[in-house]
Every structure is written in structure tokens, then in C-alpha cells.
Amino acid sequence: MRFRVSLEGETIEKIDANCGYIHRGIEKMCENLTYPQTLALTDRLDYLDAHQNCHALCMCIEKAMGVEVSERV
């Protein structure tokens, strides 16, 4: 996240928040990696929800491979 801030002394007058500056072409990098290698990159997509990105990727891989994971897992 990037914040562009206008200050008046030590008082914040205006702040513009811009999301998305972490993106580094991760989708392109994943094209040449194996599935286990891509899991390390999902943590860097969004530092606040890293575990959710990893979980979503695992679910996509399981669905593409036709793997059924038991409820216990």
C-alpha cells in the first residue's frame, strides 16, 4: 500500500491511499514454475491475506487435478 500525504506541519491535511504496489508480475513468473514452487509466491501477493491466497491456489490445483480432499483435512 502506498500513501501520498499532504502535511501542514505535523497535521495530515490529505491522504491518498493507493493499493496494488506489491504486484511484481507473479502471474508471469508462475508460468514456468511447478505447483509447489508457486505456493511460495502466493504469500507475496497480499501481505494481509497471505494464507487466503495460498488456500485459494491449493483449492484451484486440487480442482484441476480432480483430487477430492476429505473433510477431516
mmJSON file of the N, C-alpha and C atoms, coordinates in Angstrom:
{"data_MODEL":{"atom_site":{
"group_PDB":["ATOM","ATOM","ATOM","ATOM","ATOM","ATOM","ATOM","ATOM","ATOM","ATOM","ATOM","ATOM","ATOM","ATOM","ATOM","ATOM","ATOM","ATOM","ATOM","ATOM","ATOM","ATOM","ATOM","ATOM","ATOM","ATOM","ATOM","ATOM","ATOM","ATOM","ATOM","ATOM","ATOM","ATOM","ATOM","ATOM","ATOM","ATOM","ATOM","ATOM","ATOM","ATOM","ATOM","ATOM","ATOM","ATOM","ATOM","ATOM","ATOM","ATOM","ATOM","ATOM","ATOM","ATOM","ATOM","ATOM","ATOM","ATOM","ATOM","ATOM","ATOM","ATOM","ATOM","ATOM","ATOM","ATOM","ATOM","ATOM","ATOM","ATOM","ATOM","ATOM","ATOM","ATOM","ATOM","ATOM","ATOM","ATOM","ATOM","ATOM","ATOM","ATOM","ATOM","ATOM","ATOM","ATOM","ATOM","ATOM","ATOM","ATOM","ATOM","ATOM","ATOM","ATOM","ATOM","ATOM","ATOM","ATOM","ATOM","ATOM","ATOM","ATOM","ATOM","ATOM","ATOM","ATOM","ATOM","ATOM","ATOM","ATOM","ATOM","ATOM","ATOM","ATOM","ATOM","ATOM","ATOM","ATOM","ATOM","ATOM","ATOM","ATOM","ATOM","ATOM","ATOM","ATOM","ATOM","ATOM","ATOM","ATOM","ATOM","ATOM","ATOM","ATOM","ATOM","ATOM","ATOM","ATOM","ATOM","ATOM","ATOM","ATOM","ATOM","ATOM","ATOM","ATOM","ATOM","ATOM","ATOM","ATOM","ATOM","ATOM","ATOM","ATOM","ATOM","ATOM","ATOM","ATOM","ATOM","ATOM","ATOM","ATOM","ATOM","ATOM","ATOM","ATOM","ATOM","ATOM","ATOM","ATOM","ATOM","ATOM","ATOM","ATOM","ATOM","ATOM","ATOM","ATOM","ATOM","ATOM","ATOM","ATOM","ATOM","ATOM","ATOM","ATOM","ATOM","ATOM","ATOM","ATOM","ATOM","ATOM","ATOM","ATOM","ATOM","ATOM","ATOM","ATOM","ATOM","ATOM","ATOM","ATOM","ATOM","ATOM","ATOM","ATOM","ATOM","ATOM","ATOM","ATOM","ATOM","ATOM","ATOM","ATOM","ATOM","ATOM","ATOM","ATOM","ATOM"],
"id":[1,2,3,4,5,6,7,8,9,10,11,12,13,14,15,16,17,18,19,20,21,22,23,24,25,26,27,28,29,30,31,32,33,34,35,36,37,38,39,40,41,42,43,44,45,46,47,48,49,50,51,52,53,54,55,56,57,58,59,60,61,62,63,64,65,66,67,68,69,70,71,72,73,74,75,76,77,78,79,80,81,82,83,84,85,86,87,88,89,90,91,92,93,94,95,96,97,98,99,100,101,102,103,104,105,106,107,108,109,110,111,112,113,114,115,116,117,118,119,120,121,122,123,124,125,126,127,128,129,130,131,132,133,134,135,136,137,138,139,140,141,142,143,144,145,146,147,148,149,150,151,152,153,154,155,156,157,158,159,160,161,162,163,164,165,166,167,168,169,170,171,172,173,174,175,176,177,178,179,180,181,182,183,184,185,186,187,188,189,190,191,192,193,194,195,196,197,198,199,200,201,202,203,204,205,206,207,208,209,210,211,212,213,214,215,216,217,218,219],
"type_symbol":["N","C","C","N","C","C","N","C","C","N","C","C","N","C","C","N","C","C","N","C","C","N","C","C","N","C","C","N","C","C","N","C","C","N","C","C","N","C","C","N","C","C","N","C","C","N","C","C","N","C","C","N","C","C","N","C","C","N","C","C","N","C","C","N","C","C","N","C","C","N","C","C","N","C","C","N","C","C","N","C","C","N","C","C","N","C","C","N","C","C","N","C","C","N","C","C","N","C","C","N","C","C","N","C","C","N","C","C","N","C","C","N","C","C","N","C","C","N","C","C","N","C","C","N","C","C","N","C","C","N","C","C","N","C","C","N","C","C","N","C","C","N","C","C","N","C","C","N","C","C","N","C","C","N","C","C","N","C","C","N","C","C","N","C","C","N","C","C","N","C","C","N","C","C","N","C","C","N","C","C","N","C","C","N","C","C","N","C","C","N","C","C","N","C","C","N","C","C","N","C","C","N","C","C","N","C","C","N","C","C","N","C","C","N","C","C","N","C","C"],
"label_atom_id":["N","CA","C","N","CA","C","N","CA","C","N","CA","C","N","CA","C","N","CA","C","N","CA","C","N","CA","C","N","CA","C","N","CA","C","N","CA","C","N","CA","C","N","CA","C","N","CA","C","N","CA","C","N","CA","C","N","CA","C","N","CA","C","N","CA","C","N","CA","C","N","CA","C","N","CA","C","N","CA","C","N","CA","C","N","CA","C","N","CA","C","N","CA","C","N","CA","C","N","CA","C","N","CA","C","N","CA","C","N","CA","C","N","CA","C","N","CA","C","N","CA","C","N","CA","C","N","CA","C","N","CA","C","N","CA","C","N","CA","C","N","CA","C","N","CA","C","N","CA","C","N","CA","C","N","CA","C","N","CA","C","N","CA","C","N","CA","C","N","CA","C","N","CA","C","N","CA","C","N","CA","C","N","CA","C","N","CA","C","N","CA","C","N","CA","C","N","CA","C","N","CA","C","N","CA","C","N","CA","C","N","CA","C","N","CA","C","N","CA","C","N","CA","C","N","CA","C","N","CA","C","N","CA","C","N","CA","C","N","CA","C","N","CA","C","N","CA","C","N","CA","C","N","CA","C"],
"label_alt_id":[null,null,null,null,null,null,null,null,null,null,null,null,null,null,null,null,null,null,null,null,null,null,null,null,null,null,null,null,null,null,null,null,null,null,null,null,null,null,null,null,null,null,null,null,null,null,null,null,null,null,null,null,null,null,null,null,null,null,null,null,null,null,null,null,null,null,null,null,null,null,null,null,null,null,null,null,null,null,null,null,null,null,null,null,null,null,null,null,null,null,null,null,null,null,null,null,null,null,null,null,null,null,null,null,null,null,null,null,null,null,null,null,null,null,null,null,null,null,null,null,null,null,null,null,null,null,null,null,null,null,null,null,null,null,null,null,null,null,null,null,null,null,null,null,null,null,null,null,null,null,null,null,null,null,null,null,null,null,null,null,null,null,null,null,null,null,null,null,null,null,null,null,null,null,null,null,null,null,null,null,null,null,null,null,null,null,null,null,null,null,null,null,null,null,null,null,null,null,null,null,null,null,null,null,null,null,null,null,null,null,null,null,null,null,null,null,null,null,null],
"label_comp_id":["MET","MET","MET","ARG","ARG","ARG","PHE","PHE","PHE","ARG","ARG","ARG","VAL","VAL","VAL","SER","SER","SER","LEU","LEU","LEU","GLU","GLU","GLU","GLY","GLY","GLY","GLU","GLU","GLU","THR","THR","THR","ILE","ILE","ILE","GLU","GLU","GLU","LYS","LYS","LYS","ILE","ILE","ILE","ASP","ASP","ASP","ALA","ALA","ALA","ASN","ASN","ASN","CYS","CYS","CYS","GLY","GLY","GLY","TYR","TYR","TYR","ILE","ILE","ILE","HIS","HIS","HIS","ARG","ARG","ARG","GLY","GLY","GLY","ILE","ILE","ILE","GLU","GLU","GLU","LYS","LYS","LYS","MET","MET","MET","CYS","CYS","CYS","GLU","GLU","GLU","ASN","ASN","ASN","LEU","LEU","LEU","THR","THR","THR","TYR","TYR","TYR","PRO","PRO","PRO","GLN","GLN","GLN","THR","THR","THR","LEU","LEU","LEU","ALA","ALA","ALA","LEU","LEU","LEU","THR","THR","THR","ASP","ASP","ASP","ARG","ARG","ARG","LEU","LEU","LEU","ASP","ASP","ASP","TYR","TYR","TYR","LEU","LEU","LEU","ASP","ASP","ASP","ALA","ALA","ALA","HIS","HIS","HIS","GLN","GLN","GLN","ASN","ASN","ASN","CYS","CYS","CYS","HIS","HIS","HIS","ALA","ALA","ALA","LEU","LEU","LEU","CYS","CYS","CYS","MET","MET","MET","CYS","CYS","CYS","ILE","ILE","ILE","GLU","GLU","GLU","LYS","LYS","LYS","ALA","ALA","ALA","MET","MET","MET","GLY","GLY","GLY","VAL","VAL","VAL","GLU","GLU","GLU","VAL","VAL","VAL","SER","SER","SER","GLU","GLU","GLU","ARG","ARG","ARG","VAL","VAL","VAL"],
"label_asym_id":["A","A","A","A","A","A","A","A","A","A","A","A","A","A","A","A","A","A","A","A","A","A","A","A","A","A","A","A","A","A","A","A","A","A","A","A","A","A","A","A","A","A","A","A","A","A","A","A","A","A","A","A","A","A","A","A","A","A","A","A","A","A","A","A","A","A","A","A","A","A","A","A","A","A","A","A","A","A","A","A","A","A","A","A","A","A","A","A","A","A","A","A","A","A","A","A","A","A","A","A","A","A","A","A","A","A","A","A","A","A","A","A","A","A","A","A","A","A","A","A","A","A","A","A","A","A","A","A","A","A","A","A","A","A","A","A","A","A","A","A","A","A","A","A","A","A","A","A","A","A","A","A","A","A","A","A","A","A","A","A","A","A","A","A","A","A","A","A","A","A","A","A","A","A","A","A","A","A","A","A","A","A","A","A","A","A","A","A","A","A","A","A","A","A","A","A","A","A","A","A","A","A","A","A","A","A","A","A","A","A","A","A","A","A","A","A","A","A","A"],
"label_entity_id":["1","1","1","1","1","1","1","1","1","1","1","1","1","1","1","1","1","1","1","1","1","1","1","1","1","1","1","1","1","1","1","1","1","1","1","1","1","1","1","1","1","1","1","1","1","1","1","1","1","1","1","1","1","1","1","1","1","1","1","1","1","1","1","1","1","1","1","1","1","1","1","1","1","1","1","1","1","1","1","1","1","1","1","1","1","1","1","1","1","1","1","1","1","1","1","1","1","1","1","1","1","1","1","1","1","1","1","1","1","1","1","1","1","1","1","1","1","1","1","1","1","1","1","1","1","1","1","1","1","1","1","1","1","1","1","1","1","1","1","1","1","1","1","1","1","1","1","1","1","1","1","1","1","1","1","1","1","1","1","1","1","1","1","1","1","1","1","1","1","1","1","1","1","1","1","1","1","1","1","1","1","1","1","1","1","1","1","1","1","1","1","1","1","1","1","1","1","1","1","1","1","1","1","1","1","1","1","1","1","1","1","1","1","1","1","1","1","1","1"],
"label_seq_id":[1,1,1,2,2,2,3,3,3,4,4,4,5,5,5,6,6,6,7,7,7,8,8,8,9,9,9,10,10,10,11,11,11,12,12,12,13,13,13,14,14,14,15,15,15,16,16,16,17,17,17,18,18,18,19,19,19,20,20,20,21,21,21,22,22,22,23,23,23,24,24,24,25,25,25,26,26,26,27,27,27,28,28,28,29,29,29,30,30,30,31,31,31,32,32,32,33,33,33,34,34,34,35,35,35,36,36,36,37,37,37,38,38,38,39,39,39,40,40,40,41,41,41,42,42,42,43,43,43,44,44,44,45,45,45,46,46,46,47,47,47,48,48,48,49,49,49,50,50,50,51,51,51,52,52,52,53,53,53,54,54,54,55,55,55,56,56,56,57,57,57,58,58,58,59,59,59,60,60,60,61,61,61,62,62,62,63,63,63,64,64,64,65,65,65,66,66,66,67,67,67,68,68,68,69,69,69,70,70,70,71,71,71,72,72,72,73,73,73],
"pdbx_PDB_ins_code":[null,null,null,null,null,null,null,null,null,null,null,null,null,null,null,null,null,null,null,null,null,null,null,null,null,null,null,null,null,null,null,null,null,null,null,null,null,null,null,null,null,null,null,null,null,null,null,null,null,null,null,null,null,null,null,null,null,null,null,null,null,null,null,null,null,null,null,null,null,null,null,null,null,null,null,null,null,null,null,null,null,null,null,null,null,null,null,null,null,null,null,null,null,null,null,null,null,null,null,null,null,null,null,null,null,null,null,null,null,null,null,null,null,null,null,null,null,null,null,null,null,null,null,null,null,null,null,null,null,null,null,null,null,null,null,null,null,null,null,null,null,null,null,null,null,null,null,null,null,null,null,null,null,null,null,null,null,null,null,null,null,null,null,null,null,null,null,null,null,null,null,null,null,null,null,null,null,null,null,null,null,null,null,null,null,null,null,null,null,null,null,null,null,null,null,null,null,null,null,null,null,null,null,null,null,null,null,null,null,null,null,null,null,null,null,null,null,null,null],
"Cartn_x":[0.842,0.0,0.896,0.522,1.28,0.388,0.914,0.175,0.849,0.078,0.56,-0.101,0.721,0.221,0.56,-0.402,-0.176,-0.172,0.914,1.065,1.05,0.558,0.637,1.303,2.626,3.37,3.356,2.802,2.676,1.248,0.386,-1.012,-1.227,-1.899,-2.22,-3.422,-3.222,-4.304,-5.075,-4.354,-4.984,-4.143,-4.814,-4.1,-4.763,-3.96,-4.426,-3.807,-4.65,-4.177,-4.284,-3.182,-3.142,-2.775,-3.671,-3.415,-2.78,-2.082,-1.615,-0.18,0.632,2.016,2.92,2.369,3.163,3.294,2.422,2.395,3.733,4.298,5.6,5.572,4.453,4.385,4.391,3.771,3.792,3.109,2.053,1.365,2.317,3.108,4.063,5.156,5.61,6.648,6.157,4.874,4.324,4.19,4.245,4.092,5.192,6.368,7.49,7.834,6.948,7.208,6.263,6.657,5.778,4.776,3.745,2.735,3.328,4.183,4.752,5.594,6.242,7.053,6.181,4.994,4.123,3.532,3.45,2.901,3.73,5.034,5.888,5.598,5.135,4.856,3.496,2.573,1.24,1.278,2.25,2.367,2.713,3.258,3.705,2.67,1.551,0.515,-0.13,-0.414,-1.095,-0.684,0.101,0.637,-0.427,-1.579,-2.629,-3.404,-3.521,-4.298,-3.469,-2.239,-1.347,-1.891,-2.436,-2.945,-4.157,-4.965,-6.132,-5.71,-4.675,-4.19,-3.621,-2.888,-2.324,-3.448,-4.457,-5.59,-6.337,-6.541,-7.241,-6.449,-5.13,-4.31,-4.371,-4.299,-4.385,-5.72,-6.802,-8.118,-8.196,-7.602,-7.602,-6.813,-5.676,-4.846,-5.586,-6.214,-6.968,-8.107,-8.8,-9.922,-9.42,-8.315,-7.776,-7.276,-6.738,-6.216,-7.29,-8.475,-9.551,-9.35,-8.607,-8.344,-9.459,-9.99,-11.005,-10.375,-10.369,-9.774,-10.874,-10.595,-11.622,-11.899,-13.067,-13.465,-12.517,-11.965,-11.076,-9.821,-9.368,-8.178,-8.512],
"Cartn_y":[-1.163,0.0,1.237,2.201,3.446,4.591,5.439,6.601,7.868,8.716,10.039,11.023,11.723,12.515,13.988,14.839,16.29,16.699,17.351,17.736,19.242,19.659,21.054,20.987,21.131,20.898,19.413,19.044,17.638,17.127,17.932,17.56,17.068,15.93,15.388,16.148,16.815,17.56,16.683,15.837,14.993,13.739,12.618,11.366,10.617,10.173,9.346,7.966,6.953,5.58,4.858,4.273,3.516,2.077,1.169,-0.254,-0.861,-1.969,-2.724,-2.522,-1.892,-1.67,-2.857,-3.957,-5.146,-6.028,-5.861,-6.719,-6.674,-7.847,-7.923,-8.885,-9.028,-9.958,-11.403,-11.664,-13.013,-14.007,-13.58,-14.491,-14.964,-14.062,-14.414,-15.323,-15.062,-15.891,-17.315,-17.468,-18.79,-19.673,-19.089,-19.882,-20.924,-20.682,-21.601,-22.356,-22.329,-22.993,-24.171,-25.077,-26.185,-25.679,-26.485,-26.066,-25.804,-26.689,-26.389,-25.104,-24.789,-23.568,-22.311,-22.399,-21.228,-20.872,-21.848,-21.579,-20.538,-20.53,-19.545,-18.134,-17.995,-16.673,-16.127,-17.008,-16.529,-15.72,-15.988,-15.22,-13.766,-13.468,-12.116,-11.306,-11.919,-11.207,-10.118,-10.467,-9.541,-9.92,-9.076,-9.421,-9.555,-8.958,-9.044,-10.354,-10.912,-12.142,-13.23,-13.397,-14.368,-15.787,-16.154,-17.509,-17.787,-16.774,-16.974,-17.184,-16.475,-16.674,-18.072,-18.545,-19.892,-20.934,-20.733,-21.661,-21.688,-20.52,-20.453,-21.173,-20.994,-21.682,-23.19,-23.644,-25.078,-25.648,-24.907,-25.374,-25.447,-24.474,-24.493,-25.673,-25.952,-27.082,-28.393,-28.529,-29.745,-29.945,-28.874,-28.984,-29.336,-28.734,-29.023,-30.458,-31.002,-32.361,-33.407,-32.941,-33.865,-34.569,-33.945,-34.522,-34.141,-35.132,-34.835,-34.984,-33.891,-33.876,-34.151,-35.027,-35.372,-34.186,-34.176,-33.097,-32.984,-34.107,-34.118,-33.284,-33.267,-32.489,-31.021],
"Cartn_z":[0.0,0.0,0.0,-0.779,-0.873,-0.427,0.427,0.906,0.397,-0.262,-0.656,0.296,1.067,2.183,1.998,2.262,2.31,3.779,4.196,5.59,5.748,6.894,7.329,8.691,8.706,9.933,10.238,11.387,11.75,11.589,11.007,10.816,9.386,9.253,7.935,7.384,6.271,5.619,4.637,3.907,2.881,2.731,2.484,2.253,1.097,0.161,-0.956,-0.783,-0.595,-0.439,-1.777,-2.218,-3.474,-3.178,-3.527,-3.312,-4.56,-4.379,-5.524,-5.916,-5.107,-5.475,-5.153,-4.648,-4.351,-5.595,-6.555,-7.739,-8.464,-8.724,-9.386,-10.568,-11.191,-12.317,-11.863,-10.72,-10.153,-11.085,-11.767,-12.686,-13.784,-14.316,-15.373,-14.832,-13.619,-13.018,-12.792,-12.46,-12.161,-13.401,-14.579,-15.8,-15.949,-15.41,-15.568,-14.289,-13.301,-12.026,-11.827,-10.947,-10.581,-9.542,-9.282,-8.317,-6.929,-6.393,-5.068,-5.049,-6.15,-6.199,-6.23,-6.812,-6.876,-5.514,-4.607,-3.279,-2.529,-2.741,-2.07,-2.566,-3.789,-4.347,-3.921,-3.582,-3.199,-1.904,-1.054,0.191,-0.077,-1.226,-1.548,-2.326,-2.653,-3.39,-2.54,-1.301,-0.394,1.018,1.647,2.955,4.029,3.846,4.86,4.777,3.59,3.384,2.724,3.151,2.517,2.623,3.781,3.967,3.076,2.811,1.946,0.488,0.047,-1.32,-1.497,-0.494,-0.545,-0.566,0.254,0.303,-1.035,-1.637,-2.923,-4.016,-4.027,-5.027,-4.837,-3.594,-3.326,-3.782,-3.556,-3.997,-5.521,-6.209,-7.68,-8.219,-7.614,-8.045,-7.805,-6.644,-6.342,-7.331,-7.659,-8.603,-9.993,-10.429,-11.764,-11.878,-10.778,-10.78,-10.477,-10.072,-9.745,-8.412,-7.513,-6.196,-5.238,-4.536,-3.529,-2.15,-1.426,-0.091,0.92,1.888,2.877,3.794,4.416,5.317,6.508,6.926,8.066,7.817,6.585,6.252,6.296],
"occupancy":[1.0,1.0,1.0,1.0,1.0,1.0,1.0,1.0,1.0,1.0,1.0,1.0,1.0,1.0,1.0,1.0,1.0,1.0,1.0,1.0,1.0,1.0,1.0,1.0,1.0,1.0,1.0,1.0,1.0,1.0,1.0,1.0,1.0,1.0,1.0,1.0,1.0,1.0,1.0,1.0,1.0,1.0,1.0,1.0,1.0,1.0,1.0,1.0,1.0,1.0,1.0,1.0,1.0,1.0,1.0,1.0,1.0,1.0,1.0,1.0,1.0,1.0,1.0,1.0,1.0,1.0,1.0,1.0,1.0,1.0,1.0,1.0,1.0,1.0,1.0,1.0,1.0,1.0,1.0,1.0,1.0,1.0,1.0,1.0,1.0,1.0,1.0,1.0,1.0,1.0,1.0,1.0,1.0,1.0,1.0,1.0,1.0,1.0,1.0,1.0,1.0,1.0,1.0,1.0,1.0,1.0,1.0,1.0,1.0,1.0,1.0,1.0,1.0,1.0,1.0,1.0,1.0,1.0,1.0,1.0,1.0,1.0,1.0,1.0,1.0,1.0,1.0,1.0,1.0,1.0,1.0,1.0,1.0,1.0,1.0,1.0,1.0,1.0,1.0,1.0,1.0,1.0,1.0,1.0,1.0,1.0,1.0,1.0,1.0,1.0,1.0,1.0,1.0,1.0,1.0,1.0,1.0,1.0,1.0,1.0,1.0,1.0,1.0,1.0,1.0,1.0,1.0,1.0,1.0,1.0,1.0,1.0,1.0,1.0,1.0,1.0,1.0,1.0,1.0,1.0,1.0,1.0,1.0,1.0,1.0,1.0,1.0,1.0,1.0,1.0,1.0,1.0,1.0,1.0,1.0,1.0,1.0,1.0,1.0,1.0,1.0,1.0,1.0,1.0,1.0,1.0,1.0,1.0,1.0,1.0,1.0,1.0,1.0,1.0,1.0,1.0,1.0,1.0,1.0],
"B_iso_or_equiv":[0.0,0.0,0.0,0.0,0.0,0.0,0.0,0.0,0.0,0.0,0.0,0.0,0.0,0.0,0.0,0.0,0.0,0.0,0.0,0.0,0.0,0.0,0.0,0.0,0.0,0.0,0.0,0.0,0.0,0.0,0.0,0.0,0.0,0.0,0.0,0.0,0.0,0.0,0.0,0.0,0.0,0.0,0.0,0.0,0.0,0.0,0.0,0.0,0.0,0.0,0.0,0.0,0.0,0.0,0.0,0.0,0.0,0.0,0.0,0.0,0.0,0.0,0.0,0.0,0.0,0.0,0.0,0.0,0.0,0.0,0.0,0.0,0.0,0.0,0.0,0.0,0.0,0.0,0.0,0.0,0.0,0.0,0.0,0.0,0.0,0.0,0.0,0.0,0.0,0.0,0.0,0.0,0.0,0.0,0.0,0.0,0.0,0.0,0.0,0.0,0.0,0.0,0.0,0.0,0.0,0.0,0.0,0.0,0.0,0.0,0.0,0.0,0.0,0.0,0.0,0.0,0.0,0.0,0.0,0.0,0.0,0.0,0.0,0.0,0.0,0.0,0.0,0.0,0.0,0.0,0.0,0.0,0.0,0.0,0.0,0.0,0.0,0.0,0.0,0.0,0.0,0.0,0.0,0.0,0.0,0.0,0.0,0.0,0.0,0.0,0.0,0.0,0.0,0.0,0.0,0.0,0.0,0.0,0.0,0.0,0.0,0.0,0.0,0.0,0.0,0.0,0.0,0.0,0.0,0.0,0.0,0.0,0.0,0.0,0.0,0.0,0.0,0.0,0.0,0.0,0.0,0.0,0.0,0.0,0.0,0.0,0.0,0.0,0.0,0.0,0.0,0.0,0.0,0.0,0.0,0.0,0.0,0.0,0.0,0.0,0.0,0.0,0.0,0.0,0.0,0.0,0.0,0.0,0.0,0.0,0.0,0.0,0.0,0.0,0.0,0.0,0.0,0.0,0.0],
"pdbx_formal_charge":[null,null,null,null,null,null,null,null,null,null,null,null,null,null,null,null,null,null,null,null,null,null,null,null,null,null,null,null,null,null,null,null,null,null,null,null,null,null,null,null,null,null,null,null,null,null,null,null,null,null,null,null,null,null,null,null,null,null,null,null,null,null,null,null,null,null,null,null,null,null,null,null,null,null,null,null,null,null,null,null,null,null,null,null,null,null,null,null,null,null,null,null,null,null,null,null,null,null,null,null,null,null,null,null,null,null,null,null,null,null,null,null,null,null,null,null,null,null,null,null,null,null,null,null,null,null,null,null,null,null,null,null,null,null,null,null,null,null,null,null,null,null,null,null,null,null,null,null,null,null,null,null,null,null,null,null,null,null,null,null,null,null,null,null,null,null,null,null,null,null,null,null,null,null,null,null,null,null,null,null,null,null,null,null,null,null,null,null,null,null,null,null,null,null,null,null,null,null,null,null,null,null,null,null,null,null,null,null,null,null,null,null,null,null,null,null,null,null,null],
"auth_seq_id":[1,1,1,2,2,2,3,3,3,4,4,4,5,5,5,6,6,6,7,7,7,8,8,8,9,9,9,10,10,10,11,11,11,12,12,12,13,13,13,14,14,14,15,15,15,16,16,16,17,17,17,18,18,18,19,19,19,20,20,20,21,21,21,22,22,22,23,23,23,24,24,24,25,25,25,26,26,26,27,27,27,28,28,28,29,29,29,30,30,30,31,31,31,32,32,32,33,33,33,34,34,34,35,35,35,36,36,36,37,37,37,38,38,38,39,39,39,40,40,40,41,41,41,42,42,42,43,43,43,44,44,44,45,45,45,46,46,46,47,47,47,48,48,48,49,49,49,50,50,50,51,51,51,52,52,52,53,53,53,54,54,54,55,55,55,56,56,56,57,57,57,58,58,58,59,59,59,60,60,60,61,61,61,62,62,62,63,63,63,64,64,64,65,65,65,66,66,66,67,67,67,68,68,68,69,69,69,70,70,70,71,71,71,72,72,72,73,73,73],
"auth_comp_id":["MET","MET","MET","ARG","ARG","ARG","PHE","PHE","PHE","ARG","ARG","ARG","VAL","VAL","VAL","SER","SER","SER","LEU","LEU","LEU","GLU","GLU","GLU","GLY","GLY","GLY","GLU","GLU","GLU","THR","THR","THR","ILE","ILE","ILE","GLU","GLU","GLU","LYS","LYS","LYS","ILE","ILE","ILE","ASP","ASP","ASP","ALA","ALA","ALA","ASN","ASN","ASN","CYS","CYS","CYS","GLY","GLY","GLY","TYR","TYR","TYR","ILE","ILE","ILE","HIS","HIS","HIS","ARG","ARG","ARG","GLY","GLY","GLY","ILE","ILE","ILE","GLU","GLU","GLU","LYS","LYS","LYS","MET","MET","MET","CYS","CYS","CYS","GLU","GLU","GLU","ASN","ASN","ASN","LEU","LEU","LEU","THR","THR","THR","TYR","TYR","TYR","PRO","PRO","PRO","GLN","GLN","GLN","THR","THR","THR","LEU","LEU","LEU","ALA","ALA","ALA","LEU","LEU","LEU","THR","THR","THR","ASP","ASP","ASP","ARG","ARG","ARG","LEU","LEU","LEU","ASP","ASP","ASP","TYR","TYR","TYR","LEU","LEU","LEU","ASP","ASP","ASP","ALA","ALA","ALA","HIS","HIS","HIS","GLN","GLN","GLN","ASN","ASN","ASN","CYS","CYS","CYS","HIS","HIS","HIS","ALA","ALA","ALA","LEU","LEU","LEU","CYS","CYS","CYS","MET","MET","MET","CYS","CYS","CYS","ILE","ILE","ILE","GLU","GLU","GLU","LYS","LYS","LYS","ALA","ALA","ALA","MET","MET","MET","GLY","GLY","GLY","VAL","VAL","VAL","GLU","GLU","GLU","VAL","VAL","VAL","SER","SER","SER","GLU","GLU","GLU","ARG","ARG","ARG","VAL","VAL","VAL"],
"auth_asym_id":["A","A","A","A","A","A","A","A","A","A","A","A","A","A","A","A","A","A","A","A","A","A","A","A","A","A","A","A","A","A","A","A","A","A","A","A","A","A","A","A","A","A","A","A","A","A","A","A","A","A","A","A","A","A","A","A","A","A","A","A","A","A","A","A","A","A","A","A","A","A","A","A","A","A","A","A","A","A","A","A","A","A","A","A","A","A","A","A","A","A","A","A","A","A","A","A","A","A","A","A","A","A","A","A","A","A","A","A","A","A","A","A","A","A","A","A","A","A","A","A","A","A","A","A","A","A","A","A","A","A","A","A","A","A","A","A","A","A","A","A","A","A","A","A","A","A","A","A","A","A","A","A","A","A","A","A","A","A","A","A","A","A","A","A","A","A","A","A","A","A","A","A","A","A","A","A","A","A","A","A","A","A","A","A","A","A","A","A","A","A","A","A","A","A","A","A","A","A","A","A","A","A","A","A","A","A","A","A","A","A","A","A","A","A","A","A","A","A","A"],
"auth_atom_id":["N","CA","C","N","CA","C","N","CA","C","N","CA","C","N","CA","C","N","CA","C","N","CA","C","N","CA","C","N","CA","C","N","CA","C","N","CA","C","N","CA","C","N","CA","C","N","CA","C","N","CA","C","N","CA","C","N","CA","C","N","CA","C","N","CA","C","N","CA","C","N","CA","C","N","CA","C","N","CA","C","N","CA","C","N","CA","C","N","CA","C","N","CA","C","N","CA","C","N","CA","C","N","CA","C","N","CA","C","N","CA","C","N","CA","C","N","CA","C","N","CA","C","N","CA","C","N","CA","C","N","CA","C","N","CA","C","N","CA","C","N","CA","C","N","CA","C","N","CA","C","N","CA","C","N","CA","C","N","CA","C","N","CA","C","N","CA","C","N","CA","C","N","CA","C","N","CA","C","N","CA","C","N","CA","C","N","CA","C","N","CA","C","N","CA","C","N","CA","C","N","CA","C","N","CA","C","N","CA","C","N","CA","C","N","CA","C","N","CA","C","N","CA","C","N","CA","C","N","CA","C","N","CA","C","N","CA","C","N","CA","C","N","CA","C","N","CA","C","N","CA","C","N","CA","C"],
"pdbx_PDB_model_num":[1,1,1,1,1,1,1,1,1,1,1,1,1,1,1,1,1,1,1,1,1,1,1,1,1,1,1,1,1,1,1,1,1,1,1,1,1,1,1,1,1,1,1,1,1,1,1,1,1,1,1,1,1,1,1,1,1,1,1,1,1,1,1,1,1,1,1,1,1,1,1,1,1,1,1,1,1,1,1,1,1,1,1,1,1,1,1,1,1,1,1,1,1,1,1,1,1,1,1,1,1,1,1,1,1,1,1,1,1,1,1,1,1,1,1,1,1,1,1,1,1,1,1,1,1,1,1,1,1,1,1,1,1,1,1,1,1,1,1,1,1,1,1,1,1,1,1,1,1,1,1,1,1,1,1,1,1,1,1,1,1,1,1,1,1,1,1,1,1,1,1,1,1,1,1,1,1,1,1,1,1,1,1,1,1,1,1,1,1,1,1,1,1,1,1,1,1,1,1,1,1,1,1,1,1,1,1,1,1,1,1,1,1,1,1,1,1,1,1]
}}}
